[in-house]
Amino acid sequence: MNPFEIRRVLGRMVLDSRGKPTVKVIVETNNGWGYGYAPSGASRGEREAVELRDGGRKWRGLGVSRALAALENHVAPRLVGMDSRDQSRIDHILIAIDGTPNKARIGGNTTTATSIAVARAASNTAGLELFEYLGGPMARLLPTPLLNIINGGVHAGNELSIQEFMIIPVGADSFHEAMRMAVETYWSLKDLLKEKYGLNAVNVGDEGGFAPPMKKTREALEALKQAIEKAGYKLEEDFYLGIDAAASQFYDKKTNIYRIDGVSMPREELLSYYEAIVDEYPIKYIEDPFDEDDWDGFKMITEKLGSRVLIVGDDLYTTNVKYLRKGIEMHATNAVLVKVNQVGTLTETFDFVREAYNHGMRAVISHRSGETEDPFIADLAVGLGTGLIKTGAPARGERTAKYNRLLEIEDMLAGEAEYAGKTPFQR
């Protein structure tokens, strides 16, 4: 009897961090088991794999009964009897069962949860930690975390156009120390915001960051600077800053105008705006600075700032090799964001990361704003050795689950663990 043979595939409805239904898949082998969840984003790229939802009145149309039925009727019968280690073959069967360019038939939520569950079942059956199974004996690099501690855009109820303002603890010697520095700064920011704006300012957004009543980008950046200094740390030496502009959210496609900080700007002015704040603050990470179809804007900012800053494509690529190849040809970015559920399977995700690596680009493993308590991306970041992970503020269980898993992995690796620190930002 093959211990890795899949004998059962089950699906369940669970709730994500926004209380919306999502899919959990359980895969049982002859000698182990694994599970996987499908997260969900608020600012989704137009090219992402789509979720299969029920429509109708229940759950305001967001139910996943159709996805679970697709799993039971179309996916499970094909996977039972297969070897759970054969990830690529299984994922390509999921792609073939669906048969659409964007996972519309059985849903990217179905394929994502299934693909992750298969990998976890194989690692459990093998008696390996998931990061070891994914990365082998060389998987020992702990990623530098990008912590979104001020929320704006569609992640908050304030007037900030930019969606995420991040602190990046690069001066630490270990992941444990990085988290201590980040948490102390987070607490420091809470004190500052409460004192300046009142108690309502420390309400948190979808990703655990504070959502103060701010209007201007520099107001948020200045607050991060003050919090870092109040916590006893130094910009440049201990912390870098980062932003996720999510510019598609403040772009008017009809007029080709971006509206940020209450001001309307064409592409060239927005580029000058980014250049100005990079000169003023140690911003080393800018994600989605232009609309997902504004390839020329990405190319311009990478030419202008790419030697100093990671210019990261998220909605631009949606973890899809097809769009990444266009970005490579145009020199549109020097880094990519990686979200498994954007493309729908681990194999396609691995192909995407490999393509980025082959062309000298950094890869950033990322959560979604509608997350679950599954810490999978922590193991993925270590397994693939990306050196960077983005998974929100050090608050809310679905975020801290990832940080706690990374702390656990560092303990497991003991003296063999390495912390990425500033290395991913060195060009």
Residue, then its C-alpha position, 0 to 999 in steps of 0.5 A: m500500500n502506497p502511504f501517499e495515495i489519496r483516499r479521501v477529499l472533503g470540503r467544508m465552508v468556513l469563514d474568513s477574517r471578514g466573516k465571509p464564507t470561504v472553502k476549506v479542503i481536507v485531503e486524507t492519504n493512507n498514512g496522513w492528512g492535510y488541509g488548505y483554505a482559500p483567502s480572498g482579496a478586497s482590491r482584486g486585479e481584473r486578471e485574477a482567478v475568480e471565486l465561485r460563489d452561489g449568488g442569491r440572498k443567502w450570505r448576500g450571494l457569497g455562499v460557497s455551496r457551488a464550489l463545494a459541490a464542484l469539489e465533491n462531484h468533479v475534483a474528488p473523484r479524479l484525485v482519489g487514488m493519486d499520489s499526493r506527492d505528484q503536485s504538478r500532475i494534480d494541479h494540472i488535473l485541476i486546471a483541466i477540470d476547470g477548463t477556463p482561463n480564470k478558474a471560473r468553472i470550479g472556482g479559484n477558491t476551490t482549486t487554491a484550497t485543494s492544491i494547498a491541502v494536497a501539499r500539506a497532506a504529502s508533507n504530513t505523510a512524509g513526516l516533514e514540516l511543510f517548509e521542509y517539504l516545499g524547499g528541501p534541506m536548504a530551506r532556512l531563510l526567514p523572510t523580512p516582514l513587511l508590516n502594514i500598520i496604517n491602513g488606507g484605501v479600501h482597507a479602511g474607512n479614512e481618506l487616505s488614498i494609499q492602501e498600505f503604509m508599512i514598516i520593515p524591520v531590516g536591522a534585526d539579527s533574527f526574525h524573533e528580534a525583527m518581530r520585537m522591534a515591529v511590535e514595539t513600534y506598533w505599540s508606539l504608533k498606537d500611543l501617538l495616534k491616540e494622543k493626536y487623534g483620539l480613541n477612534a484613531v486606533n480602530v484597526g482596518d482589514e489587515g490589523g493596521f490602524a485606520p486614523p482619520m488622516k487625509k495625506t500620504r505624508e501625514a501617515l509617513e510622518a506618523l511612522k517615522q515618529a513611532i519608530e523614533k519613539a520606540g527607540y529605533k532609527l530610520e534607514e539603520d533599523f527600519y525601512l518604510g514601504i507603501d502599497a499604493a493600490a493605484s487602480q483604486f484611485y485611477d479614473k480610466k476615462t480621464n487617465i487621471y490619478r486622484i491622490d491626497g485630494v489632488s488630480m494628477p496625470r501619470e508624470e505628476l504622480l511619478s514626480y510625487y513618488e520620487a519626492i516622498v522617496d527622497e524625503y523618507p527611506i521608502k524602499y518598497i512601492e507596490d502597484p504605484f500605477d493602474e494595473d493597465d498602466w504598463d508605461g507608468f510602471k516602466m517609467i518608475t522602475e527606470k527612475l527609482g528601481s536602483r533604490v526601491l523595490i517596484v512591485g507588481d501585484d494587480l499588474y501580474t496577478t501571480n500569472v506567468k503570462y503577464l509577468r513575461k510582458g513585464i519582463e520584456m518591458h522592464a516594468t518592475n524589479a519585484v513581484l507579489v505572490k498570492v496563490n489564490q490569484v492564479g489558483t494552484l501551487t504549481e502555477t505559483f512555483d512557475f511564476v516565482r521561478e520565472a521572476y527569479n530567472h530574470g533577477m526579480r525579487a518575490v514577495i509572498s503575500h496574504r490577502s485582506g480577507e484571510t484565514e487562520d491558515p499559516f501556509i504562506a509562512d511555510l511557503a516563504v521559507g520553503l521558496g527562500t523569497g526573503l520577504i513576506k507581507t502579511g499585515a500588522p502584528a494584530r488579529g489572529e489571521r495575521t499573527a498566525k503567520y508570524n507565530r508560525l515563522l517564530e516557530i520555524e526559526d526555533m525549529l531551525a535553531g542555529e541554522a536559521e538565517y534572517a534576510g534583513k536588508t539583503p532583499f533590498q540590495r540591488 
